[in-house]
Amino acid sequence: MAKPNYQFEKRQRDLAKKNRQEAKRLQKLAAKAGSPEGAAPGDEEAEPDAETEVAGSGTPAAGSGA
């Protein structure tokens, strides 16, 4: 009988947790951007744009460029 692969299961749980945290972070960011009392643009808002360019296919984010 085959032994269970606990490392695979742990990796799947970790990936699911990371995805949930990222979704929550994006939801909070969207809520903050939509509020009329939003914080002034700073490092926090500049950082996600840089991440999407790196995480994407190497193309700039939508809405910017020619």
N, C-alpha and C positions, 0 to 999 in steps of 0.2 A: 504494500500500500504506500502511496506517495505521501511525503511529509508536507504539511501546510507551509506555504511561503509567507511567513510573517512580515518579512521586509517589504514585499510587494503590497500587502495590505496596509502597512504603516505608511508607505509612500502614497498610496491612493488617498488615505485619510488626510495626510499632510497637504496634498494637492487640493483636495476639496475644501479644506480649511482656508488655504491661501486664496482660493477663488472666492469664497464667501467674504473674506476680509476685504478683498479688492472691490467686490461689488458694493459692500457697505461703504467703503471709502469713496467710491464714485458717487454713490447716492448722497452722501453727506456733502460732497463737493458741489453737486448739482443743486442741492437744497440751499447751500450757502450762496451760490451764485444767483439763485432765483430770488433771494430775499432782498428787500429794498435797503436793509441796513448791512449789507455785505461788507466784509473787510476790504480794505484797500488792496489793489493788486500787489502782490509781493512774491516772495520766494515760493510760497505754497502753491500758488496758481501757475507759476512758470514751470515748476517741476513736472507736473503731469504731462504737459505738452512735450517736453523733452523725452519723457518715457514713451509716449505713444509713437514718436518718430523712431526711436530705437527699437521698440517692440514690434513695430509694423514692418513693412517690406522695404523700408529705407526711403519711402517717399514722404514728403512733408504732410502735415496734417491737413485735412480738408478745410477749405476756406482761405488757405494761404498759398501764395504762389501765383503763377501766371494764369 
